[in-house]
Amino acid sequence: MNIEGLKKRIGELSIKEKQELIKYIKNSYTIFDEHSDVKCCPNCQSTKIIKNGKRKGVQNYICKNCASHFTYKTNTVLSGMIELNKWNRFVENFMSLNLTSLDELSRTLDITEQTALNWRHKLLSALSLSTYDLKFKNETVEFDETFFLISRKGRRGLDLGKNRSWYRHWRKSQVGESNYNVKVFFTYGRSSKQMELYKSHMGRTSSEDLAKYILPTKFKDVTFYTDAHRSYWKFFRNSSHQHEIFKGRFHVGIDKNVHNQTVNAYTRDFKNFVNRTLKGVSTKYLTNYIKWYQFIYSVKTQLKNDLAENKKIQYNITDKICQEVVSDRNGLEIFRQKEYGFLQFLKQNGRTNYGNCKNHYYYRLTG
């Protein structure tokens, strides 16, 4: 039956039958189905694959090399997703570039807050966007850092010390170079307009921390503009990179181009995003929100570039996110390993007493 014949038959249905049909259709697909073209086997990456019928409208494949059966959802964050109607509405909300509160998502979608949280971080885990593969070459780079007090939000079995009043007072006292503050590096390329955020370490920044991030493969023929932090001076003194320090706006004879005001503006904006918009986030999920912030930045930058060049804006955020999620084969594992990664981060920074997470989605640290 062609589409016109189908429309005619639908027109003959009762209101109740139409409602049932709408519900059936919404629960039979996701918006990712339009990006379901599979190029290779997710198990062995062989391109020798053949189609093997459909199940619930989703194309199945067989790999002629390793005999694996799979669909475009296999090994992605879409694996095992069953409440497609609610999932579609959740993703549509996600694509609005607004982070609706978990409480509101729970009420509007009739799901638990834990499910809303899991769905959010599944999508964020899949948004690779090559954010950790940016390269800066032949340009001036503004570099700075900010910090967030370690957060144990959502964890159980915590030892808060003497009492909660004492604990709140203790948190307010942890500023600047406190050993309980998590440092995030901000890097902005003036020519490329690229911006990268990187969760680095806890406590005071050392030249060793900088050496782990500022790699020769990542930065080539660049000039760094930074403040007069002693660790910056120590690191760049022994580095091949050009380094300029700005000494304050009232310093006589300074070069007004030597500053990091752009990256400072984004630093303040990101802190507001985390502390005010999100009302604080668990340190375990900080990397995911870094990805989300960078994604928003990349979208806005692309739109600005198109406007500046008088191009017709054809940027489709739905396609962008769908392509990222469907093509990503690491997001599901990254999501499952969040707890392990968080505990490893604490261990590397000499922290151990941060409660536990009972969510069954996570792999636990053993041994």
BELPE-V388122 format. One record per residue. PHI is phi in radians with two decimals (999 if undefined). OMEGA is omega as a letter, one per 30 degrees, with the letter a starting at -180 (NA if undefined). Layout:
# BELPE-V388122
phi=PHI omega=OMEGA
phi=PHI omega=OMEGA
This chain:
# BELPE-V388122
phi=999 omega=l
phi=-1.35 omega=a
phi=-1.13 omega=a
phi=-1.16 omega=l
phi=-1.13 omega=l
phi=-1.16 omega=l
phi=-1.07 omega=l
phi=-1.11 omega=l
phi=-1.14 omega=l
phi=-1.13 omega=l
phi=-1.08 omega=a
phi=-1.52 omega=a
phi=-1.34 omega=l
phi=-1.34 omega=l
phi=-1.04 omega=a
phi=-1.11 omega=l
phi=-1.16 omega=l
phi=-1.14 omega=l
phi=-1.10 omega=l
phi=-1.15 omega=l
phi=-1.15 omega=l
phi=-1.07 omega=l
phi=-1.09 omega=l
phi=-1.11 omega=a
phi=-1.12 omega=a
phi=-1.10 omega=a
phi=-1.65 omega=a
phi=-1.98 omega=a
phi=-2.71 omega=l
phi=-2.20 omega=l
phi=-1.18 omega=l
phi=-1.44 omega=a
phi=-1.05 omega=l
phi=-1.22 omega=a
phi=-2.03 omega=a
phi=-1.71 omega=l
phi=-1.26 omega=a
phi=-1.69 omega=a
phi=-1.75 omega=a
phi=-2.66 omega=l
phi=-1.29 omega=l
phi=-1.23 omega=a
phi=-1.56 omega=a
phi=-2.11 omega=l
phi=1.13 omega=l
phi=-1.25 omega=l
phi=-1.60 omega=l
phi=-1.49 omega=a
phi=-2.14 omega=l
phi=-2.32 omega=l
phi=-1.32 omega=a
phi=-2.43 omega=l
phi=1.31 omega=a
phi=-2.17 omega=l
phi=-2.33 omega=a
phi=0.94 omega=l
phi=1.42 omega=a
phi=-1.81 omega=a
phi=-1.19 omega=l
phi=-1.72 omega=a
phi=-2.33 omega=l
phi=-2.23 omega=l
phi=-1.58 omega=a
phi=-1.32 omega=a
phi=-1.53 omega=a
phi=-2.05 omega=l
phi=1.14 omega=l
phi=-1.29 omega=l
phi=-1.80 omega=a
phi=-2.80 omega=l
phi=-2.23 omega=l
phi=-1.18 omega=a
phi=-1.48 omega=a
phi=-1.00 omega=l
phi=1.11 omega=l
phi=-1.98 omega=l
phi=-1.18 omega=l
phi=-1.47 omega=a
phi=-1.05 omega=l
phi=1.32 omega=l
phi=-1.28 omega=a
phi=-2.00 omega=a
phi=-1.54 omega=a
phi=-1.11 omega=a
phi=-1.03 omega=a
phi=-1.22 omega=l
phi=-1.08 omega=l
phi=-1.05 omega=l
phi=-1.14 omega=l
phi=-1.11 omega=a
phi=-1.16 omega=l
phi=-1.06 omega=l
phi=-1.15 omega=l
phi=-1.06 omega=a
phi=-1.32 omega=l
phi=-1.33 omega=a
phi=1.16 omega=l
phi=-2.04 omega=l
phi=-1.78 omega=l
phi=-1.14 omega=a
phi=-1.08 omega=l
phi=-1.09 omega=l
phi=-1.09 omega=l
phi=-1.19 omega=l
phi=-1.07 omega=l
phi=-1.06 omega=a
phi=-1.28 omega=a
phi=-1.29 omega=a
phi=-1.75 omega=a
phi=1.01 omega=l
phi=-2.29 omega=l
phi=-1.33 omega=l
phi=-1.11 omega=l
phi=-1.13 omega=l
phi=-1.12 omega=l
phi=-1.05 omega=l
phi=-1.13 omega=l
phi=-1.09 omega=l
phi=-1.08 omega=a
phi=-1.03 omega=a
phi=-1.40 omega=l
phi=-1.14 omega=l
phi=-1.14 omega=a
phi=-1.12 omega=l
phi=-1.14 omega=a
phi=-1.47 omega=a
phi=-1.40 omega=a
phi=-1.21 omega=l
phi=0.93 omega=a
phi=0.95 omega=a
phi=-1.17 omega=l
phi=-1.84 omega=l
phi=-2.24 omega=l
phi=-1.24 omega=l
phi=-2.24 omega=a
phi=-2.00 omega=a
phi=-2.47 omega=l
phi=0.89 omega=l
phi=-2.74 omega=l
phi=-1.60 omega=a
phi=-2.11 omega=l
phi=-1.56 omega=a
phi=-2.33 omega=l
phi=-2.73 omega=l
phi=-2.49 omega=l
phi=-2.41 omega=a
phi=-2.44 omega=l
phi=-2.33 omega=l
phi=-1.09 omega=a
phi=-0.87 omega=a
phi=-2.08 omega=l
phi=-1.92 omega=a
phi=-0.97 omega=l
phi=1.51 omega=a
phi=-1.68 omega=a
phi=-2.06 omega=l
phi=1.18 omega=a
phi=-1.55 omega=l
phi=-1.74 omega=a
phi=-1.58 omega=l
phi=1.50 omega=a
phi=-1.10 omega=l
phi=-2.88 omega=a
phi=-1.17 omega=l
phi=-1.08 omega=l
phi=-1.09 omega=a
phi=-1.15 omega=l
phi=-1.09 omega=l
phi=-1.10 omega=l
phi=-1.08 omega=a
phi=-1.07 omega=a
phi=-1.15 omega=a
phi=-1.46 omega=a
phi=-1.56 omega=a
phi=-2.25 omega=l
phi=1.02 omega=a
phi=-1.60 omega=l
phi=-1.02 omega=l
phi=-1.22 omega=l
phi=-1.79 omega=l
phi=-1.67 omega=l
phi=-1.60 omega=a
phi=-1.60 omega=l
phi=-2.12 omega=l
phi=-1.43 omega=l
phi=-2.06 omega=l
phi=-2.25 omega=a
phi=-2.31 omega=l
phi=-1.58 omega=a
phi=-1.16 omega=a
phi=-1.46 omega=a
phi=-1.37 omega=a
phi=1.09 omega=l
phi=-1.44 omega=l
phi=-2.32 omega=l
phi=-2.28 omega=l
phi=-1.98 omega=a
phi=-2.50 omega=l
phi=-1.29 omega=a
phi=-1.82 omega=a
phi=-2.79 omega=l
phi=-2.06 omega=l
phi=1.60 omega=a
phi=-1.12 omega=l
phi=-1.33 omega=l
phi=-1.95 omega=l
phi=-1.14 omega=l
phi=-1.17 omega=l
phi=-1.10 omega=l
phi=-1.15 omega=a
phi=-1.12 omega=l
phi=-1.24 omega=a
phi=-1.75 omega=a
phi=-1.50 omega=a
phi=-1.68 omega=l
phi=-1.04 omega=l
phi=-1.29 omega=a
phi=-1.74 omega=a
phi=-2.14 omega=a
phi=-2.33 omega=l
phi=0.94 omega=l
phi=-2.06 omega=l
phi=-1.98 omega=a
phi=-1.63 omega=l
phi=-1.90 omega=a
phi=-2.40 omega=l
phi=-1.41 omega=a
phi=-1.62 omega=l
phi=-0.99 omega=a
phi=-1.05 omega=a
phi=-1.17 omega=l
phi=-1.09 omega=a
phi=-1.06 omega=a
phi=-1.13 omega=a
phi=-1.19 omega=a
phi=-1.28 omega=l
phi=-1.09 omega=a
phi=-1.81 omega=a
phi=-1.90 omega=l
phi=-1.46 omega=a
phi=-1.36 omega=l
phi=-1.26 omega=a
phi=-2.45 omega=l
phi=-2.12 omega=l
phi=-1.93 omega=l
phi=-1.63 omega=a
phi=-1.94 omega=l
phi=2.10 omega=a
phi=-1.25 omega=a
phi=-1.71 omega=l
phi=-1.28 omega=a
phi=-1.23 omega=l
phi=1.39 omega=a
phi=-1.37 omega=l
phi=-1.44 omega=a
phi=-1.17 omega=l
phi=-1.41 omega=l
phi=-1.52 omega=l
phi=-2.83 omega=l
phi=-2.27 omega=a
phi=-1.12 omega=a
phi=-1.14 omega=a
phi=-1.19 omega=l
phi=-1.13 omega=l
phi=-1.11 omega=l
phi=-1.21 omega=l
phi=-1.09 omega=l
phi=-1.10 omega=a
phi=-1.11 omega=a
phi=-1.18 omega=l
phi=-1.11 omega=l
phi=-1.13 omega=l
phi=-1.05 omega=a
phi=-1.35 omega=a
phi=-1.45 omega=a
phi=-1.86 omega=a
phi=-1.12 omega=a
phi=-1.64 omega=a
phi=1.04 omega=a
phi=1.53 omega=l
phi=-2.32 omega=l
phi=-1.15 omega=l
phi=-1.02 omega=l
phi=-1.04 omega=a
phi=-1.76 omega=a
phi=-1.02 omega=l
phi=-1.08 omega=l
phi=-1.13 omega=l
phi=-1.27 omega=l
phi=-1.09 omega=l
phi=-1.04 omega=a
phi=-1.11 omega=l
phi=-1.11 omega=l
phi=-1.14 omega=l
phi=-1.12 omega=l
phi=-1.04 omega=l
phi=-1.07 omega=a
phi=-1.13 omega=l
phi=-1.13 omega=a
phi=-1.11 omega=l
phi=-1.12 omega=l
phi=-1.09 omega=l
phi=-1.13 omega=l
phi=-1.11 omega=l
phi=-1.10 omega=l
phi=-1.12 omega=l
phi=-1.16 omega=a
phi=-1.12 omega=a
phi=-1.67 omega=a
phi=0.97 omega=l
phi=-1.49 omega=l
phi=-1.27 omega=a
phi=-1.26 omega=a
phi=-2.18 omega=a
phi=-1.24 omega=a
phi=-2.01 omega=a
phi=-1.16 omega=l
phi=-1.09 omega=l
phi=-1.07 omega=a
phi=-1.05 omega=a
phi=-1.19 omega=a
phi=-1.05 omega=l
phi=-1.11 omega=l
phi=-1.09 omega=a
phi=-1.20 omega=a
phi=-1.21 omega=a
phi=-1.42 omega=a
phi=-1.35 omega=l
phi=-2.05 omega=a
phi=-2.01 omega=a
phi=-1.01 omega=a
phi=-1.12 omega=l
phi=-1.18 omega=l
phi=-1.08 omega=l
phi=-1.06 omega=a
phi=-1.17 omega=a
phi=-1.64 omega=a
phi=-0.99 omega=a
phi=-1.11 omega=l
phi=-1.06 omega=a
phi=-1.09 omega=l
phi=-1.13 omega=l
phi=-1.13 omega=l
phi=-1.14 omega=l
phi=-1.05 omega=l
phi=-1.12 omega=a
phi=-1.10 omega=a
phi=-1.12 omega=a
phi=-1.82 omega=l
phi=1.30 omega=l
phi=-1.98 omega=a
phi=-2.33 omega=a
phi=-1.54 omega=l
phi=-2.29 omega=l
phi=1.15 omega=a
phi=-2.48 omega=l
phi=-2.09 omega=a
phi=-1.68 omega=a
phi=-1.12 omega=a
phi=-1.23 omega=l
phi=-1.20 omega=a
phi=-1.59 omega=l
phi=-1.34 omega=a
phi=-1.76 omega=l
phi=-1.30 omega=a
phi=-2.08 omega=l
phi=1.42 omega=NA
